[in-house]
Amino acid sequence: MKTLLLALALSLSAACRSQSPADDSLVWRSLFDGETTRGWRGFKRSDVPAGWQVQDGTLARLDQAGDLITVDTFTDFVLELEWKISEGGNSGIFFHVTEDHDYVWESGPELQVLDNEAHENGLDPRTSAGSNYALHAPPRDVTRAPGEWNQVRLEVRDGRVSHHLNGHHLFTYELGSPEWEALVAASKFGSMPGYGRAGSGHIALQDHGDDVWFRNLRIAEW
């Protein structure tokens, strides 16, 4: 019996690993050169809002600005970056964002960026840091304190999305699956027909009114 259970555990572990590509097979490119905002623009704008600035090698939201999006669009990819948030702060990382709507969150799913301890959204795991905002909760809080860097890895492939934070795999979900459809229908996104359905789009960094910093942004496409 113990042998059978061990075999099943090893099989499941291998299956989980097979869903993530080996890093040595990926071709990475930088999304931020540490010196300019090249490759980025404001949502529904051709320029970068002044509130987004390059500060000490980081891409930082330091004043009222609006959301920032990549010039390029992406379908299947691995995104890695680091973020740190101001005390009590709130922000987010979105993907498959289109400009057919008024806000990035009407189309793009969000990986939440948050000070869990000091922001009210931290009280609900479904809206805490690392969550698929309002839909999927991290199994535990693995964030670091405001002012410290948190490492994100976001994997998107054939509709399967995996959130990783500070070296921990948080969860995997599938866009368009029955489970996902039920969660969306029961949330505020149920009234947004374009939410999570584009299949391709921009990556966005959110201006939620709080200072936030990003660095070491890179992406590899499948």
C-alpha positions as CSV (number, residue, x, y, z in Angstrom):
1,M,0.0,0.0,0.0
2,K,2.8,2.4,0.9
3,T,4.5,1.6,-2.4
4,L,1.4,2.3,-4.3
5,L,0.9,5.6,-2.6
6,L,4.5,6.6,-3.2
7,A,4.2,5.7,-6.9
8,L,1.0,7.8,-7.2
9,A,2.7,10.8,-5.4
10,L,5.7,10.6,-7.7
11,S,3.4,10.4,-10.8
12,L,1.4,13.4,-9.7
13,S,4.7,15.3,-9.0
14,A,6.0,14.5,-12.4
15,A,2.7,15.6,-14.0
16,C,2.9,18.9,-12.2
17,R,6.5,19.5,-13.3
18,S,5.6,18.6,-16.9
19,Q,3.1,21.5,-17.0
20,S,6.0,24.0,-16.5
21,P,8.8,24.3,-19.0
22,A,12.4,23.9,-18.1
23,D,14.0,27.3,-17.9
24,D,16.9,26.2,-20.1
25,S,14.4,25.6,-23.0
26,L,13.0,29.1,-22.8
27,V,14.1,32.1,-24.9
28,W,13.8,35.1,-22.7
29,R,13.6,38.8,-23.6
30,S,13.5,41.8,-21.3
31,L,10.3,43.9,-21.0
32,F,12.1,46.6,-19.2
33,D,15.7,47.8,-19.8
34,G,16.0,49.5,-16.4
35,E,16.6,52.9,-17.9
36,T,13.7,53.8,-20.2
37,T,10.0,53.0,-20.6
38,R,10.6,51.7,-24.1
39,G,8.1,49.0,-24.9
40,W,5.3,50.4,-22.7
41,R,2.5,52.9,-23.1
42,G,-0.6,54.0,-21.2
43,F,-3.8,52.1,-21.6
44,K,-5.6,53.6,-24.6
45,R,-2.7,56.0,-25.0
46,S,0.3,56.3,-27.3
47,D,2.6,57.7,-24.6
48,V,3.6,56.8,-21.1
49,P,1.8,58.8,-18.4
50,A,4.1,61.0,-16.3
51,G,3.2,59.1,-13.1
52,W,5.0,56.1,-14.3
53,Q,8.8,56.7,-14.0
54,V,12.1,54.9,-14.1
55,Q,13.5,55.1,-10.6
56,D,16.8,53.5,-9.6
57,G,16.4,50.7,-12.2
58,T,12.7,50.1,-11.4
59,L,9.5,50.8,-13.3
60,A,7.6,52.7,-10.7
61,R,4.1,54.2,-10.3
62,L,4.8,57.3,-8.3
63,D,1.9,59.6,-9.1
64,Q,-1.6,59.5,-10.7
65,A,-1.1,57.9,-14.0
66,G,-3.5,55.3,-15.2
67,D,-2.6,51.7,-16.1
68,L,0.5,50.8,-18.1
69,I,0.5,48.2,-20.9
70,T,3.1,46.5,-23.1
71,V,3.2,47.8,-26.6
72,D,3.3,44.1,-27.8
73,T,0.7,41.5,-27.2
74,F,1.2,38.0,-26.0
75,T,-0.7,34.7,-26.2
76,D,1.2,31.8,-24.5
77,F,4.1,32.9,-22.3
78,V,6.0,32.7,-19.1
79,L,6.3,36.1,-17.3
80,E,8.7,36.8,-14.5
81,L,9.2,40.0,-12.5
82,E,9.6,41.4,-9.1
83,W,7.4,43.8,-7.3
84,K,7.3,45.8,-4.1
85,I,4.4,47.8,-2.8
86,S,4.0,50.8,-0.6
87,E,2.5,50.3,2.9
88,G,-1.2,49.6,2.5
89,G,-0.8,49.6,-1.3
90,N,-2.7,47.9,-4.0
91,S,-1.8,47.1,-7.6
92,G,-2.0,44.2,-10.1
93,I,-0.6,42.4,-13.1
94,F,-2.9,41.6,-15.9
95,F,-2.6,39.6,-19.1
96,H,-4.6,39.2,-22.3
97,V,-5.7,42.8,-22.0
98,T,-7.6,44.4,-24.9
99,E,-8.5,48.0,-25.4
100,D,-12.2,47.3,-26.3
101,H,-13.4,48.3,-22.9
102,D,-12.9,51.2,-20.4
103,Y,-10.7,49.3,-17.9
104,V,-8.0,46.7,-18.2
105,W,-9.8,44.4,-15.7
106,E,-12.8,44.1,-18.0
107,S,-10.8,41.9,-20.3
108,G,-7.6,40.8,-18.5
109,P,-7.4,38.4,-15.6
110,E,-5.4,39.8,-12.7
111,L,-2.6,38.5,-10.5
112,Q,-3.1,40.7,-7.4
113,V,-0.3,42.9,-5.9
114,L,-1.1,43.9,-2.4
115,D,0.1,44.7,1.1
116,N,-1.9,41.9,2.7
117,E,-1.4,43.2,6.3
118,A,-2.6,46.7,5.9
119,H,-5.1,46.6,3.0
120,E,-8.7,45.4,3.4
121,N,-8.4,43.2,0.4
122,G,-5.9,41.1,2.3
123,L,-8.7,39.9,4.6
124,D,-10.2,37.8,1.8
125,P,-7.7,35.3,0.3
126,R,-9.5,35.6,-3.0
127,T,-8.4,39.2,-3.3
128,S,-5.0,38.8,-1.5
129,A,-1.6,39.1,-3.1
130,G,-1.0,36.4,-5.6
131,S,-4.7,35.6,-6.1
132,N,-6.4,35.4,-9.4
133,Y,-8.4,38.4,-8.3
134,A,-11.8,37.5,-6.8
135,L,-11.7,34.0,-8.3
136,H,-8.8,31.9,-7.0
137,A,-7.1,32.2,-3.6
138,P,-3.6,31.3,-2.7
139,P,-3.4,28.4,-0.3
140,R,-1.4,30.5,2.1
141,D,0.2,34.0,2.4
142,V,3.8,33.8,1.1
143,T,4.2,37.6,0.6
144,R,7.1,39.7,2.0
145,A,6.6,43.0,3.9
146,P,6.0,46.3,2.1
147,G,9.3,47.6,0.8
148,E,10.6,44.1,0.2
149,W,10.7,42.5,-3.2
150,N,8.3,39.7,-4.2
151,Q,9.1,37.4,-7.1
152,V,6.3,36.5,-9.6
153,R,6.2,33.8,-12.2
154,L,3.0,33.7,-14.3
155,E,2.6,30.9,-16.8
156,V,0.0,30.9,-19.5
157,R,-0.3,28.1,-22.0
158,D,-3.3,26.8,-24.0
159,G,-5.7,28.4,-21.5
160,R,-4.0,27.0,-18.4
161,V,-2.7,29.7,-16.0
162,S,-0.3,29.1,-13.1
163,H,0.5,31.6,-10.4
164,H,3.9,31.4,-8.6
165,L,5.0,33.8,-5.8
166,N,8.3,33.8,-4.0
167,G,9.2,30.3,-5.3
168,H,5.8,28.8,-4.3
169,H,3.3,27.4,-6.8
170,L,0.0,28.9,-5.6
171,F,-2.5,27.3,-8.0
172,T,-3.3,26.5,-11.6
173,Y,-6.7,27.2,-13.3
174,E,-8.0,26.9,-16.8
175,L,-9.7,29.7,-18.7
176,G,-13.1,28.7,-20.0
177,S,-13.3,25.5,-17.9
178,P,-16.7,24.7,-16.2
179,E,-15.1,25.6,-12.8
180,W,-13.8,28.9,-14.2
181,E,-17.1,29.7,-15.9
182,A,-19.0,29.1,-12.6
183,L,-16.6,31.3,-10.6
184,V,-16.8,34.1,-13.2
185,A,-20.6,34.0,-13.3
186,A,-20.8,34.3,-9.5
187,S,-18.4,37.3,-9.4
188,K,-18.5,40.9,-10.6
189,F,-17.0,39.7,-13.9
190,G,-20.2,37.8,-14.8
191,S,-21.5,41.1,-16.2
192,M,-18.4,41.6,-18.4
193,P,-18.8,39.4,-21.6
194,G,-15.2,40.1,-22.6
195,Y,-13.5,39.1,-19.4
196,G,-10.8,36.5,-19.8
197,R,-11.9,35.5,-23.3
198,A,-9.5,37.3,-25.6
199,G,-6.9,34.6,-25.8
200,S,-4.2,37.1,-26.5
201,G,-3.5,40.7,-25.5
202,H,-1.3,43.1,-23.6
203,I,0.3,42.7,-20.2
204,A,-0.8,45.5,-17.9
205,L,0.5,47.0,-14.6
206,Q,-2.1,48.7,-12.6
207,D,-2.3,52.2,-11.1
208,H,-4.6,51.7,-8.2
209,G,-3.7,55.0,-6.6
210,D,-0.7,53.6,-4.6
211,D,3.0,53.6,-5.2
212,V,4.4,50.4,-6.6
213,W,7.7,49.3,-8.1
214,F,8.6,46.6,-10.6
215,R,11.9,45.3,-11.8
216,N,13.5,42.4,-13.7
217,L,10.6,42.1,-16.0
218,R,11.2,39.4,-18.6
219,I,9.0,37.1,-20.8
220,A,9.4,33.9,-22.8
221,E,6.8,32.9,-25.4
222,W,5.8,29.4,-26.3
